[in-house]
Amino acid sequence: MNKLLYRIRILLVAVPAVISMNNIDAGSYATYTALVLLALLLIKAGRLLPQLANLFLLAELIGFGALSYLYGGVLFLLIFSTLIAAFRSKPAPYVCAGWTIAGLAVLYIVLSSSGRNYELIIAVLLLWAAIAAILYTANEFEDKRHKVEDLYEALALSHEQLDSARLRMLEYASQVEHYAQVEERNRIAKDIHDDLGHRLIRVKMMSEAALHLFESDTMRSRAMVAQIRDQLQDSMERMRRTVRKLTAEDVSDVRRYALDRLVEESVDALGIAVSFEVGGFPRPMYPSMELSLFKNAQEAITNAVRHGNATAVSVRLQFQSNFVALTVSNNGSLPTEPIEAGLGLRGMKERIALIGGRLEWQQSEQFSITTILPLLGE
C-alpha cells in the first residue's frame, strides 16, 4: 500500500474520532482514547506484518464496527478505512464481494442500532457499495495497465532481438560475401599460376629452342617464333580478362564483356542476327555468376536455332535491386507440345541452382527463357 492511501486510512480513523468526541461523556474519555489508539495500532500492525494483513483487516472490521456501535457519531466512517485496505490488496472477485457484503452488514447494524433515519442508512450503504465498485474497477484498470506495460516491454524486447538478429544476419552475409570474394581471388590466383604460368614456361622453352635453331633451321625457327607470338597474344588476352574481373573499374564494360563476345561468336558461327542490351543499374557480379549467365545464354541461343529454326535472337540483361535477370527470346517457331526439361534445360537449372537462381520460360509471340540470379551485398 502506498503512503497516500496509508495516510487516508489514518485520517479516516483520526478525523471521525475527533469529531465524535462531542458525544463522549467526560468519564469515558480515557477508554475512548485507548480504543482509538488501538484502532490506529491495528492499522500500523497490518502494514508492518503484511503476512497477517487479512487477519488484522478482519479484526479492524469487527473492532471498528464495535467502536461505532458503542460511541455512535460519525465513527462508522472508520469502517471505510478497512474497505480501502481490503481492496488495495487486490483479492479475488469473490473475496471482494465478501468484504462488500460483510461491510454492508456491519454498517447496517451500527447505523440502525443508533436510531439513524433510513434515508441516511440507505445513503451510507450506497456510498459503501459505490466505493467498493470504484476500488474494484481501479484494481482491474491497474491490472490491465500492468499487462499493457508487460506487453510493451515484451514487444520492445522482441524488437531488440529482431534488430540483433538482423545485425547478425547482415554480419553473416558480409562474412559470406567476404569468404566468397577470398575464394574467388584464390581461384583466379590458381588459374594464373596453372594457366599463365604454364604458358610462360612453355614460351621460355620455345624461345630457347628457337635460339638453337636460328642458324641451323631458319624456317623452323621462324615458325616457332610465330607460335611464341600467338602464345603471348593469348596469354595477354587471358590476363586482361583476369585483371578486369579483379578491378572492375568500368562496371558496364565488365558486365557486358563475356556476353558481347558470345553475341559476336553466335553471329559469326550461326549466321543469325543477335542483339544485346543491358537495363537497370549494372552492378559487379562474381565470375561464377557471369559464367552461369554466359553458359545459359549460350545454351538458349543454340536451342533457338536447333529447335526453333530462329533467325533473330534478342539477349537482355536486366539488373534489379536484389537480382539480375537474363532473358533470351527468339523469332523461331513456337513449341507445339509441352516443354520437357531435356539435358540442356536440366543443365541450365542445375548450374544456377547452386547459387540460388531459378529458370523461367514463356511463349506468346516469341519464345523466351529467363535466368534469374540473386545479387548479394545490399
C-alpha positions as a Markdown table, in Angstrom:
| # | Residue | x | y | z |
|---|---|---|---|---|
| 1 | Met | 0.0 | 0.0 | 0.0 |
| 2 | Asn | 1.4 | 3.4 | -0.9 |
| 3 | Lys | 1.9 | 6.2 | 1.5 |
| 4 | Leu | -1.0 | 8.3 | 0.3 |
| 5 | Leu | -3.6 | 5.5 | 0.9 |
| 6 | Tyr | -2.0 | 4.8 | 4.3 |
| 7 | Arg | -2.4 | 8.5 | 5.3 |
| 8 | Ile | -6.0 | 8.4 | 4.0 |
| 9 | Arg | -6.7 | 5.4 | 6.3 |
| 10 | Ile | -5.2 | 7.2 | 9.3 |
| 11 | Leu | -7.3 | 10.3 | 8.5 |
| 12 | Leu | -10.5 | 8.1 | 8.2 |
| 13 | Val | -9.8 | 7.0 | 11.8 |
| 14 | Ala | -8.5 | 10.1 | 13.4 |
| 15 | Val | -10.9 | 12.7 | 11.9 |
| 16 | Pro | -14.2 | 10.8 | 12.8 |
| 17 | Ala | -12.7 | 10.0 | 16.2 |
| 18 | Val | -12.1 | 13.7 | 16.9 |
| 19 | Ile | -15.5 | 14.8 | 15.6 |
| 20 | Ser | -17.3 | 12.2 | 17.6 |
| 21 | Met | -15.7 | 13.3 | 20.9 |
| 22 | Asn | -18.6 | 15.7 | 21.4 |
| 23 | Asn | -20.8 | 12.7 | 22.0 |
| 24 | Ile | -18.5 | 11.1 | 24.6 |
| 25 | Asp | -19.0 | 11.6 | 28.4 |
| 26 | Ala | -16.1 | 13.1 | 30.2 |
| 27 | Gly | -15.7 | 9.9 | 32.2 |
| 28 | Ser | -15.3 | 7.8 | 29.1 |
| 29 | Tyr | -12.5 | 9.9 | 27.5 |
| 30 | Ala | -9.7 | 7.6 | 28.7 |
| 31 | Thr | -11.4 | 4.4 | 27.4 |
| 32 | Tyr | -12.4 | 6.1 | 24.2 |
| 33 | Thr | -8.9 | 7.4 | 23.6 |
| 34 | Ala | -7.4 | 4.0 | 24.3 |
| 35 | Leu | -9.8 | 2.4 | 21.8 |
| 36 | Val | -8.9 | 4.9 | 19.1 |
| 37 | Leu | -5.2 | 4.4 | 19.7 |
| 38 | Leu | -5.8 | 0.7 | 19.5 |
| 39 | Ala | -7.5 | 1.2 | 16.1 |
| 40 | Leu | -4.5 | 3.2 | 14.8 |
| 41 | Leu | -2.3 | 0.4 | 16.2 |
| 42 | Leu | -4.2 | -2.2 | 14.2 |
| 43 | Ile | -3.6 | -0.2 | 11.0 |
| 44 | Lys | 0.1 | 0.1 | 11.8 |
| 45 | Ala | 0.4 | -3.6 | 12.6 |
| 46 | Gly | -1.3 | -4.6 | 9.3 |
| 47 | Arg | 1.3 | -2.5 | 7.5 |
| 48 | Leu | 4.3 | -3.9 | 9.4 |
| 49 | Leu | 3.1 | -7.5 | 9.2 |
| 50 | Pro | 1.7 | -8.0 | 5.7 |
| 51 | Gln | 1.6 | -11.8 | 6.0 |
| 52 | Leu | -1.1 | -11.3 | 8.7 |
| 53 | Ala | -2.8 | -8.5 | 6.9 |
| 54 | Asn | -6.1 | -10.3 | 6.3 |
| 55 | Leu | -6.3 | -11.3 | 10.0 |
| 56 | Phe | -5.8 | -7.6 | 11.0 |
| 57 | Leu | -8.3 | -6.4 | 8.5 |
| 58 | Leu | -10.9 | -8.8 | 9.9 |
| 59 | Ala | -10.1 | -7.5 | 13.4 |
| 60 | Glu | -10.4 | -4.0 | 12.1 |
| 61 | Leu | -13.9 | -4.6 | 10.6 |
| 62 | Ile | -15.2 | -6.1 | 13.9 |
| 63 | Gly | -13.4 | -3.6 | 16.1 |
| 64 | Phe | -14.3 | -0.5 | 14.2 |
| 65 | Gly | -17.9 | -1.8 | 14.0 |
| 66 | Ala | -18.0 | -2.3 | 17.8 |
| 67 | Leu | -16.4 | 1.1 | 18.4 |
| 68 | Ser | -19.1 | 2.7 | 16.1 |
| 69 | Tyr | -21.8 | 0.7 | 17.8 |
| 70 | Leu | -20.7 | 1.8 | 21.3 |
| 71 | Tyr | -20.0 | 5.5 | 20.7 |
| 72 | Gly | -22.1 | 6.5 | 17.7 |
| 73 | Gly | -21.4 | 9.8 | 16.0 |
| 74 | Val | -19.5 | 9.5 | 12.7 |
| 75 | Leu | -17.3 | 6.6 | 13.8 |
| 76 | Phe | -19.0 | 4.4 | 11.2 |
| 77 | Leu | -16.5 | 6.1 | 8.7 |
| 78 | Leu | -13.7 | 4.0 | 10.3 |
| 79 | Ile | -15.1 | 1.0 | 8.5 |
| 80 | Phe | -14.4 | 2.7 | 5.2 |
| 81 | Ser | -10.8 | 2.7 | 6.1 |
| 82 | Thr | -10.9 | -1.1 | 6.3 |
| 83 | Leu | -12.6 | -1.2 | 2.9 |
| 84 | Ile | -9.8 | 0.7 | 1.3 |
| 85 | Ala | -7.2 | -1.6 | 2.7 |
| 86 | Ala | -9.1 | -4.8 | 1.8 |
| 87 | Phe | -9.4 | -3.8 | -1.8 |
| 88 | Arg | -5.9 | -2.4 | -2.3 |
| 89 | Ser | -4.5 | -5.9 | -1.6 |
| 90 | Lys | -6.3 | -6.9 | -4.9 |
| 91 | Pro | -8.1 | -10.0 | -3.7 |
| 92 | Ala | -10.1 | -12.4 | -5.9 |
| 93 | Pro | -13.6 | -11.1 | -7.1 |
| 94 | Tyr | -15.4 | -13.4 | -4.6 |
| 95 | Val | -13.3 | -12.1 | -1.8 |
| 96 | Cys | -14.1 | -8.5 | -2.8 |
| 97 | Ala | -17.8 | -9.5 | -2.8 |
| 98 | Gly | -17.4 | -11.0 | 0.6 |
| 99 | Trp | -15.8 | -7.8 | 2.1 |
| 100 | Thr | -18.5 | -5.7 | 0.5 |
| 101 | Ile | -21.4 | -7.8 | 1.9 |
| 102 | Ala | -19.7 | -8.0 | 5.3 |
| 103 | Gly | -19.2 | -4.3 | 5.4 |
| 104 | Leu | -22.8 | -3.6 | 4.4 |
| 105 | Ala | -24.0 | -5.9 | 7.2 |
| 106 | Val | -21.8 | -4.2 | 9.8 |
| 107 | Leu | -22.8 | -0.7 | 8.7 |
| 108 | Tyr | -26.5 | -1.6 | 8.7 |
| 109 | Ile | -26.3 | -3.0 | 12.2 |
| 110 | Val | -24.3 | 0.0 | 13.5 |
| 111 | Leu | -26.5 | 2.7 | 11.9 |
| 112 | Ser | -29.8 | 1.1 | 12.6 |
| 113 | Ser | -28.9 | 0.5 | 16.3 |
| 114 | Ser | -28.1 | 4.2 | 16.8 |
| 115 | Gly | -31.6 | 5.2 | 15.6 |
| 116 | Arg | -30.5 | 6.9 | 12.3 |
| 117 | Asn | -33.2 | 7.6 | 9.8 |
| 118 | Tyr | -33.5 | 5.2 | 6.9 |
| 119 | Glu | -32.5 | 7.8 | 4.3 |
| 120 | Leu | -29.1 | 8.2 | 5.9 |
| 121 | Ile | -28.7 | 4.5 | 6.3 |
| 122 | Ile | -29.5 | 3.9 | 2.6 |
| 123 | Ala | -27.2 | 6.7 | 1.6 |
| 124 | Val | -24.3 | 5.3 | 3.6 |
| 125 | Leu | -24.9 | 1.8 | 2.3 |
| 126 | Leu | -25.0 | 3.1 | -1.3 |
| 127 | Leu | -21.8 | 5.0 | -0.7 |
| 128 | Trp | -20.1 | 1.9 | 0.7 |
| 129 | Ala | -21.2 | -0.1 | -2.4 |
| 130 | Ala | -20.1 | 2.7 | -4.8 |
| 131 | Ile | -16.7 | 3.0 | -3.2 |
| 132 | Ala | -16.3 | -0.9 | -3.3 |
| 133 | Ala | -17.2 | -0.8 | -7.0 |
| 134 | Ile | -14.7 | 2.1 | -7.7 |
| 135 | Leu | -11.9 | 0.3 | -5.9 |
| 136 | Tyr | -12.6 | -2.9 | -7.7 |
| 137 | Thr | -12.7 | -1.1 | -11.1 |
| 138 | Ala | -9.4 | 0.7 | -10.2 |
| 139 | Asn | -7.8 | -2.7 | -9.4 |
| 140 | Glu | -9.0 | -4.0 | -12.8 |
| 141 | Phe | -7.7 | -1.0 | -14.6 |
| 142 | Glu | -4.3 | -1.2 | -12.8 |
| 143 | Asp | -4.1 | -4.9 | -13.7 |
| 144 | Lys | -4.8 | -4.1 | -17.4 |
| 145 | Arg | -2.2 | -1.3 | -17.3 |
| 146 | His | 0.4 | -3.7 | -15.9 |
| 147 | Lys | -0.5 | -6.2 | -18.6 |
| 148 | Val | -0.1 | -3.5 | -21.3 |
| 149 | Glu | 3.2 | -2.4 | -19.8 |
| 150 | Asp | 4.4 | -6.1 | -19.8 |
| 151 | Leu | 3.3 | -6.5 | -23.4 |
| 152 | Tyr | 5.1 | -3.3 | -24.3 |
| 153 | Glu | 8.2 | -4.4 | -22.6 |
| 154 | Ala | 7.9 | -7.8 | -24.4 |
| 155 | Leu | 7.4 | -6.0 | -27.7 |
| 156 | Ala | 10.4 | -3.8 | -27.1 |
| 157 | Leu | 12.5 | -6.9 | -26.2 |
| 158 | Ser | 11.2 | -8.6 | -29.4 |
| 159 | His | 12.3 | -5.5 | -31.4 |
| 160 | Glu | 15.7 | -5.6 | -29.8 |
| 161 | Gln | 16.0 | -9.3 | -30.5 |
| 162 | Leu | 14.9 | -8.7 | -34.1 |
| 163 | Asp | 17.4 | -5.9 | -34.5 |
| 164 | Ser | 20.1 | -8.0 | -33.0 |
| 165 | Ala | 19.2 | -10.9 | -35.4 |
| 166 | Arg | 19.1 | -8.5 | -38.3 |
| 167 | Leu | 22.5 | -7.2 | -37.5 |
| 168 | Arg | 23.8 | -10.8 | -37.1 |
| 169 | Met | 22.3 | -11.7 | -40.5 |
| 170 | Leu | 23.9 | -8.7 | -42.1 |
| 171 | Glu | 27.2 | -9.5 | -40.5 |
| 172 | Tyr | 26.9 | -13.2 | -41.6 |
| 173 | Ala | 26.0 | -12.1 | -45.1 |
| 174 | Ser | 29.0 | -9.8 | -45.1 |
| 175 | Gln | 31.2 | -12.6 | -43.9 |
| 176 | Val | 29.8 | -14.9 | -46.6 |
| 177 | Glu | 30.5 | -12.3 | -49.3 |
| 178 | His | 34.0 | -11.8 | -47.9 |
| 179 | Tyr | 34.7 | -15.5 | -47.9 |
| 180 | Ala | 33.3 | -15.8 | -51.4 |
| 181 | Gln | 35.5 | -13.0 | -52.6 |
| 182 | Val | 38.5 | -14.6 | -51.0 |
| 183 | Glu | 37.7 | -17.9 | -52.6 |
| 184 | Glu | 37.2 | -16.2 | -56.0 |
| 185 | Arg | 40.5 | -14.5 | -55.7 |
| 186 | Asn | 42.2 | -17.8 | -54.7 |
| 187 | Arg | 40.6 | -19.4 | -57.7 |
| 188 | Ile | 41.8 | -16.7 | -60.0 |
| 189 | Ala | 45.3 | -16.8 | -58.5 |
| 190 | Lys | 45.3 | -20.6 | -59.1 |
| 191 | Asp | 44.2 | -20.1 | -62.7 |
| 192 | Ile | 47.0 | -17.6 | -63.2 |
| 193 | His | 49.5 | -20.0 | -61.7 |
| 194 | Asp | 48.3 | -23.1 | -63.5 |
| 195 | Asp | 47.4 | -21.5 | -66.9 |
| 196 | Leu | 49.6 | -18.4 | -67.4 |
| 197 | Gly | 52.5 | -19.8 | -65.5 |
| 198 | His | 52.4 | -23.0 | -67.6 |
| 199 | Arg | 52.2 | -20.9 | -70.8 |
| 200 | Leu | 55.1 | -18.7 | -69.8 |
| 201 | Ile | 57.3 | -21.7 | -69.1 |
| 202 | Arg | 56.4 | -23.1 | -72.5 |
| 203 | Val | 57.2 | -19.8 | -74.2 |
| 204 | Lys | 60.5 | -19.7 | -72.4 |
| 205 | Met | 61.4 | -23.3 | -73.6 |
| 206 | Met | 60.2 | -22.5 | -77.1 |
| 207 | Ser | 62.3 | -19.3 | -77.1 |
| 208 | Glu | 65.4 | -21.3 | -76.1 |
| 209 | Ala | 64.7 | -23.9 | -78.8 |
| 210 | Ala | 64.2 | -21.1 | -81.4 |
| 211 | Leu | 67.6 | -19.6 | -80.5 |
| 212 | His | 69.3 | -23.0 | -81.0 |
| 213 | Leu | 67.5 | -23.4 | -84.4 |
| 214 | Phe | 68.0 | -19.9 | -85.6 |
| 215 | Glu | 71.2 | -20.6 | -87.7 |
| 216 | Ser | 70.7 | -24.3 | -88.5 |
| 217 | Asp | 67.0 | -24.3 | -89.4 |
| 218 | Thr | 65.8 | -20.7 | -90.1 |
| 219 | Met | 62.3 | -21.7 | -91.3 |
| 220 | Arg | 61.6 | -23.9 | -88.3 |
| 221 | Ser | 62.9 | -21.2 | -86.0 |
| 222 | Arg | 60.7 | -18.6 | -87.7 |
| 223 | Ala | 57.6 | -20.8 | -87.3 |
| 224 | Met | 58.5 | -21.3 | -83.6 |
| 225 | Val | 58.8 | -17.6 | -83.1 |
| 226 | Ala | 55.3 | -17.2 | -84.6 |
| 227 | Gln | 54.0 | -19.8 | -82.2 |
| 228 | Ile | 55.6 | -17.8 | -79.3 |
| 229 | Arg | 53.9 | -14.7 | -80.6 |
| 230 | Asp | 50.5 | -16.4 | -80.6 |
| 231 | Gln | 51.0 | -17.9 | -77.2 |
| 232 | Leu | 51.9 | -14.5 | -75.8 |
| 233 | Gln | 48.9 | -12.9 | -77.5 |
| 234 | Asp | 46.5 | -15.5 | -76.0 |
| 235 | Ser | 48.2 | -15.1 | -72.6 |
| 236 | Met | 47.7 | -11.3 | -72.8 |
| 237 | Glu | 44.0 | -11.8 | -73.5 |
| 238 | Arg | 43.6 | -14.1 | -70.6 |
| 239 | Met | 45.5 | -11.6 | -68.4 |
| 240 | Arg | 43.2 | -8.8 | -69.5 |
| 241 | Arg | 40.1 | -10.8 | -68.6 |
| 242 | Thr | 41.6 | -11.7 | -65.2 |
| 243 | Val | 42.5 | -8.1 | -64.4 |
| 244 | Arg | 39.0 | -6.9 | -65.4 |
| 245 | Lys | 37.4 | -9.4 | -63.0 |
| 246 | Leu | 39.7 | -8.2 | -60.2 |
| 247 | Thr | 39.5 | -4.4 | -60.7 |
| 248 | Ala | 36.1 | -3.9 | -62.4 |
| 249 | Glu | 36.7 | -0.1 | -62.8 |
| 250 | Asp | 34.0 | 0.2 | -65.6 |
| 251 | Val | 31.1 | -1.8 | -64.4 |
| 252 | Ser | 29.1 | -1.8 | -67.6 |
| 253 | Asp | 32.1 | -2.9 | -69.7 |
| 254 | Val | 32.9 | -5.8 | -67.3 |
| 255 | Arg | 29.3 | -7.0 | -67.1 |
| 256 | Arg | 28.9 | -7.0 | -70.9 |
| 257 | Tyr | 32.3 | -8.4 | -71.9 |
| 258 | Ala | 31.5 | -12.1 | -71.9 |
| 259 | Leu | 28.0 | -11.8 | -73.4 |
| 260 | Asp | 29.3 | -9.4 | -76.1 |
| 261 | Arg | 31.8 | -12.0 | -77.0 |
| 262 | Leu | 29.1 | -14.6 | -77.1 |
| 263 | Val | 26.9 | -12.4 | -79.4 |
| 264 | Glu | 29.8 | -11.9 | -81.8 |
| 265 | Glu | 30.7 | -15.6 | -81.9 |
| 266 | Ser | 27.0 | -16.5 | -82.4 |
| 267 | Val | 26.6 | -14.1 | -85.3 |
| 268 | Asp | 29.8 | -15.5 | -87.0 |
| 269 | Ala | 29.2 | -19.2 | -86.2 |
| 270 | Leu | 25.4 | -19.5 | -86.6 |
| 271 | Gly | 24.8 | -16.8 | -89.2 |
| 272 | Ile | 21.8 | -15.2 | -87.3 |
| 273 | Ala | 21.1 | -11.7 | -86.0 |
| 274 | Val | 21.7 | -11.4 | -82.3 |
| 275 | Ser | 21.0 | -8.2 | -80.3 |
| 276 | Phe | 22.2 | -7.5 | -76.8 |
| 277 | Glu | 21.2 | -4.8 | -74.3 |
| 278 | Val | 21.6 | -4.0 | -70.6 |
| 279 | Gly | 18.9 | -2.5 | -68.4 |
| 280 | Gly | 18.6 | -1.2 | -64.8 |
| 281 | Phe | 21.7 | -0.3 | -62.8 |
| 282 | Pro | 24.6 | -2.7 | -63.5 |
| 283 | Arg | 26.5 | -4.0 | -60.6 |
| 284 | Pro | 29.6 | -6.2 | -60.2 |
| 285 | Met | 28.9 | -9.9 | -60.1 |
| 286 | Tyr | 31.1 | -12.8 | -59.1 |
| 287 | Pro | 32.9 | -14.5 | -62.0 |
| 288 | Ser | 31.0 | -17.7 | -61.2 |
| 289 | Met | 27.7 | -15.8 | -61.8 |
| 290 | Glu | 29.0 | -14.4 | -65.0 |
| 291 | Leu | 30.0 | -17.8 | -66.2 |
| 292 | Ser | 26.5 | -19.2 | -65.3 |
| 293 | Leu | 24.8 | -16.4 | -67.3 |
| 294 | Phe | 27.2 | -17.0 | -70.2 |
| 295 | Lys | 26.6 | -20.7 | -70.3 |
| 296 | Asn | 22.8 | -20.4 | -70.1 |
| 297 | Ala | 22.7 | -17.7 | -72.8 |
| 298 | Gln | 24.9 | -19.9 | -75.0 |
| 299 | Glu | 22.5 | -22.9 | -74.4 |
| 300 | Ala | 19.4 | -20.7 | -75.1 |
| 301 | Ile | 20.8 | -19.3 | -78.4 |
| 302 | Thr | 21.8 | -22.8 | -79.5 |
| 303 | Asn | 18.4 | -24.2 | -78.7 |
| 304 | Ala | 16.7 | -21.4 | -80.5 |
| 305 | Val | 18.5 | -22.3 | -83.8 |
| 306 | Arg | 18.4 | -26.0 | -83.3 |
| 307 | His | 14.8 | -26.5 | -82.2 |
| 308 | Gly | 13.0 | -23.3 | -83.4 |
| 309 | Asn | 15.0 | -22.5 | -86.6 |
| 310 | Ala | 15.3 | -18.9 | -85.3 |
| 311 | Thr | 17.0 | -16.3 | -87.5 |
| 312 | Ala | 17.0 | -13.5 | -84.9 |
| 313 | Val | 17.7 | -13.7 | -81.1 |
| 314 | Ser | 17.4 | -11.0 | -78.5 |
| 315 | Val | 19.5 | -11.1 | -75.3 |
| 316 | Arg | 18.6 | -8.7 | -72.5 |
| 317 | Leu | 20.5 | -8.4 | -69.2 |
| 318 | Gln | 18.2 | -6.6 | -66.6 |
| 319 | Phe | 19.6 | -5.5 | -63.2 |
| 320 | Gln | 17.2 | -5.0 | -60.4 |
| 321 | Ser | 17.8 | -4.1 | -56.7 |
| 322 | Asn | 18.3 | -7.6 | -55.5 |
| 323 | Phe | 18.5 | -9.8 | -58.6 |
| 324 | Val | 19.7 | -9.9 | -62.2 |
| 325 | Ala | 17.6 | -11.5 | -65.0 |
| 326 | Leu | 19.0 | -12.7 | -68.4 |
| 327 | Thr | 16.2 | -13.1 | -70.9 |
| 328 | Val | 16.9 | -14.8 | -74.3 |
| 329 | Ser | 14.0 | -14.6 | -76.8 |
| 330 | Asn | 13.9 | -15.6 | -80.5 |
| 331 | Asn | 11.6 | -15.4 | -83.5 |
| 332 | Gly | 11.7 | -19.2 | -84.2 |
| 333 | Ser | 8.7 | -21.5 | -84.3 |
| 334 | Leu | 6.9 | -21.9 | -81.0 |
| 335 | Pro | 6.7 | -25.4 | -79.4 |
| 336 | Thr | 3.5 | -27.3 | -80.2 |
| 337 | Glu | 3.9 | -29.7 | -77.2 |
| 338 | Pro | 4.6 | -29.1 | -73.5 |
| 339 | Ile | 8.2 | -28.3 | -72.9 |
| 340 | Glu | 10.1 | -31.1 | -71.2 |
| 341 | Ala | 13.3 | -30.5 | -69.5 |
| 342 | Gly | 15.9 | -32.2 | -71.6 |
| 343 | Leu | 19.6 | -32.4 | -70.9 |
| 344 | Gly | 20.2 | -28.8 | -71.9 |
| 345 | Leu | 17.4 | -27.4 | -69.7 |
| 346 | Arg | 18.4 | -29.6 | -66.8 |
| 347 | Gly | 22.0 | -28.4 | -67.1 |
| 348 | Met | 20.8 | -24.8 | -67.0 |
| 349 | Lys | 18.7 | -25.4 | -63.9 |
| 350 | Glu | 21.4 | -27.3 | -62.1 |
| 351 | Arg | 24.0 | -24.7 | -62.9 |
| 352 | Ile | 22.1 | -21.8 | -61.4 |
| 353 | Ala | 20.6 | -23.8 | -58.6 |
| 354 | Leu | 24.0 | -23.9 | -56.9 |
| 355 | Ile | 23.9 | -20.1 | -56.5 |
| 356 | Gly | 20.2 | -19.8 | -55.6 |
| 357 | Gly | 18.9 | -19.0 | -59.1 |
| 358 | Arg | 15.9 | -20.1 | -61.0 |
| 359 | Leu | 14.8 | -20.6 | -64.6 |
| 360 | Glu | 11.6 | -19.5 | -66.2 |
| 361 | Trp | 10.2 | -19.6 | -69.8 |
| 362 | Gln | 7.2 | -18.4 | -71.6 |
| 363 | Gln | 5.7 | -18.3 | -75.1 |
| 364 | Ser | 3.4 | -15.7 | -76.5 |
| 365 | Glu | 4.5 | -14.0 | -79.8 |
| 366 | Gln | 8.0 | -15.3 | -79.2 |
| 367 | Phe | 9.6 | -18.0 | -77.1 |
| 368 | Ser | 11.8 | -16.6 | -74.2 |
| 369 | Ile | 13.7 | -18.2 | -71.4 |
| 370 | Thr | 14.9 | -16.2 | -68.4 |
| 371 | Thr | 17.7 | -16.9 | -65.9 |
| 372 | Ile | 17.3 | -15.2 | -62.6 |
| 373 | Leu | 20.2 | -14.9 | -60.1 |
| 374 | Pro | 20.1 | -13.2 | -56.7 |
| 375 | Leu | 22.5 | -10.3 | -56.0 |
| 376 | Leu | 24.2 | -10.2 | -52.6 |
| 377 | Gly | 25.6 | -7.4 | -50.7 |
| 378 | Glu | 22.7 | -5.0 | -50.5 |
